[in-house]
Amino acid sequence: MIQILIADDHAIIRDGLRKIISLVTDMRVIDEAVDGEDVLRKLRKQSVDVLLLDMSMPGRSGIALIQQIRAQNAGLPILILSMYRETQYAVQAIRAGATGYLTKNAASNQLIQGIRKVAQGGTFVSSLIAEKLIRQLQHPEADLPHTRLSAREFQIFQMLVDGLGINEIAHALNLSNKTVSTHKANVLQKMDIASTAGLVHYAIRHGLINEGYDGT
């Protein structure tokens, strides 16, 4: 029996995942978490076989949360559930320690396939992401500026273009305002862009902003 912890801040998503998983006889959802701290707390209290982790939750989330979970739970399979369909997000998540990446618009059978694959020690990416990665390998683009960013810089870039300010980012990532400002300056320098507005325009042009994102 594959025992699963679902981590997502939206109850409707958690309920939907539970219903899909309940149709499978060899899987069981044993608990839910609503934010990063809740995930860490529940992982300390119990053993699970697979963590289904939303990429964007209140408080500690994203790359930083994946890295912390991996540091504390070295062998835990982490299957990311994300609204972001750009391959860069998947690459950064897997580099941080995730073992799979699934977009939230993927079919339910892909969810089940993904859970089974990571539970068995494999790596899984949704078909949409896999197709994009293959196309990029077949037709490599020039060295795009955002690919030069470190995992932390890319995370802050992502939060900036999603509309978060320095104070909000610092609070979410448990960093000082000065550290976030330094990372922002490095992002702007590496990408040769002058302002946050320029980052937003770049993100739109390269499909790095999720369609319909409302900042919550």
C-alpha positions in Angstrom: 0.0 0.0 0.0 1.4 3.4 -1.1 0.8 5.9 1.8 0.5 9.4 0.6 0.7 12.9 2.1 -1.0 15.6 0.1 0.3 19.2 0.5 -1.8 21.9 -1.1 -3.3 25.1 0.3 -6.6 24.7 -1.7 -9.2 22.4 -0.1 -10.8 21.8 -3.5 -7.5 20.5 -4.9 -6.9 18.2 -1.9 -10.4 16.8 -2.1 -10.1 16.2 -5.9 -6.8 14.4 -5.4 -8.3 12.3 -2.6 -11.1 11.2 -4.8 -8.8 10.2 -7.6 -6.5 8.2 -5.3 -9.4 6.5 -3.5 -10.3 4.8 -6.8 -7.0 2.9 -6.7 -6.7 -0.1 -4.4 -3.0 0.1 -3.7 -2.9 3.7 -2.6 -4.1 5.6 0.4 -4.0 9.3 1.5 -3.0 9.2 5.2 -2.8 13.0 5.8 -3.0 16.5 4.3 -1.0 19.7 4.8 -1.9 23.2 3.9 1.4 25.0 3.9 5.2 24.5 4.1 5.4 24.4 7.9 2.5 22.0 8.1 4.3 19.7 5.6 7.5 19.7 7.7 5.6 19.1 10.9 3.6 16.2 9.6 6.7 14.6 8.0 8.4 14.7 11.4 5.4 12.9 13.0 4.8 10.1 10.5 6.3 8.1 7.7 4.9 8.3 4.2 5.8 6.7 0.9 5.1 9.6 -1.4 4.6 13.4 -0.9 2.4 15.2 -3.3 3.6 18.8 -3.0 2.1 21.9 -4.4 4.8 24.2 -5.8 3.2 27.4 -4.6 1.8 27.5 -1.0 1.7 30.3 1.6 4.9 30.7 3.6 7.9 28.5 2.9 7.3 26.9 -0.5 8.8 26.2 -3.9 12.5 25.4 -4.3 13.4 26.3 -0.6 10.8 23.9 0.7 11.8 21.1 -1.6 15.4 21.5 -0.4 14.5 21.5 3.2 12.3 18.4 2.9 15.1 16.6 1.0 17.6 17.5 3.7 15.4 16.1 6.4 14.0 13.1 4.4 16.7 12.0 2.1 14.8 9.0 0.5 11.3 10.5 0.4 9.8 10.5 -3.2 8.5 14.0 -3.8 6.0 14.5 -6.7 5.5 18.2 -7.4 2.0 19.4 -8.4 2.3 22.7 -10.2 0.3 25.2 -12.2 3.5 26.2 -14.0 3.9 24.6 -17.4 7.3 26.1 -18.3 10.1 23.4 -18.3 12.4 25.7 -16.3 10.2 25.2 -13.2 10.4 21.4 -13.6 14.2 21.5 -14.1 14.7 23.7 -11.0 12.3 21.5 -8.9 14.1 18.3 -9.8 17.5 19.9 -9.3 16.3 20.9 -5.8 15.4 17.3 -4.9 12.0 16.5 -6.4 11.6 13.1 -8.0 8.7 14.1 -10.2 6.8 17.0 -11.7 3.2 17.0 -12.7 1.1 19.9 -14.0 -2.3 20.4 -12.4 -4.0 20.2 -15.7 -2.7 16.7 -16.3 -5.1 13.7 -16.7 -5.9 11.7 -13.6 -4.2 8.6 -15.0 -0.9 10.6 -15.2 -1.3 11.3 -11.4 -1.6 7.6 -10.7 1.3 6.8 -13.0 3.4 9.5 -11.4 2.8 8.3 -7.8 3.6 4.7 -8.8 6.8 5.7 -10.6 8.3 7.8 -7.9 7.2 5.3 -5.2 9.2 2.7 -7.0 12.3 4.9 -7.0 11.9 6.4 -10.5 11.5 9.9 -11.9 8.3 11.1 -13.5 7.3 14.2 -15.5 3.9 14.9 -17.1 3.6 14.4 -20.8 3.3 18.1 -21.5 6.6 18.9 -19.8 8.3 15.9 -21.4 7.2 17.0 -24.9 8.5 20.5 -24.3 11.9 19.2 -23.0 12.3 17.0 -26.0 11.5 19.9 -28.4 14.0 22.0 -26.6 16.7 19.3 -26.9 15.9 18.9 -30.6 15.9 22.7 -31.2 18.0 24.3 -28.5 17.5 28.0 -28.0 20.2 30.5 -27.5 21.4 30.8 -23.9 18.3 32.5 -22.6 19.0 34.8 -19.6 16.7 33.1 -17.1 18.6 29.8 -17.6 21.7 31.4 -16.1 20.0 32.0 -12.7 20.7 29.8 -9.7 17.8 27.9 -8.1 17.4 30.7 -5.4 17.6 33.5 -8.0 15.1 31.8 -10.3 12.7 31.3 -7.3 13.0 35.1 -6.5 12.5 35.9 -10.2 9.4 33.8 -10.2 8.0 35.6 -7.1 8.8 39.0 -8.4 7.0 38.4 -11.7 4.1 37.0 -9.7 3.7 40.4 -8.1 5.4 39.9 -4.7 7.4 42.7 -3.1 10.8 42.5 -1.3 9.1 42.4 2.1 6.7 39.6 1.1 9.4 37.5 -0.5 11.7 37.9 2.6 8.8 36.8 4.8 7.9 33.8 2.6 11.5 32.6 2.3 12.6 33.4 5.8 15.3 35.7 4.4 16.3 39.3 5.3 15.2 42.1 3.1 18.8 42.8 2.3 19.4 39.3 1.1 16.4 39.4 -1.1 17.4 42.7 -2.5 20.9 41.3 -3.3 19.3 38.3 -5.1 17.0 40.7 -7.0 20.0 42.8 -8.1 21.8 39.7 -9.2 18.8 38.6 -11.2 18.5 42.0 -13.0 22.2 42.0 -13.7 22.4 38.4 -15.1 19.4 39.0 -17.2 20.5 42.5 -18.3 17.1 43.9 -17.4 16.6 47.2 -15.6 13.5 46.8 -13.5 10.8 44.4 -12.2 8.5 45.6 -15.0 11.1 44.4 -17.4 11.2 41.0 -15.7 7.4 40.8 -16.1 7.6 41.6 -19.8 10.4 39.0 -20.2 8.4 36.4 -18.3 5.3 37.0 -20.5 7.3 36.9 -23.7 8.9 33.5 -22.8 5.8 31.9 -21.2 7.2 32.0 -17.6 4.0 33.5 -16.1 1.2 31.0 -15.5 -2.0 31.8 -17.4 -4.7 33.0 -15.1 -2.4 33.5 -12.1 -4.0 35.8 -9.6 -1.2 36.2 -7.1 -2.8 34.0 -4.4 
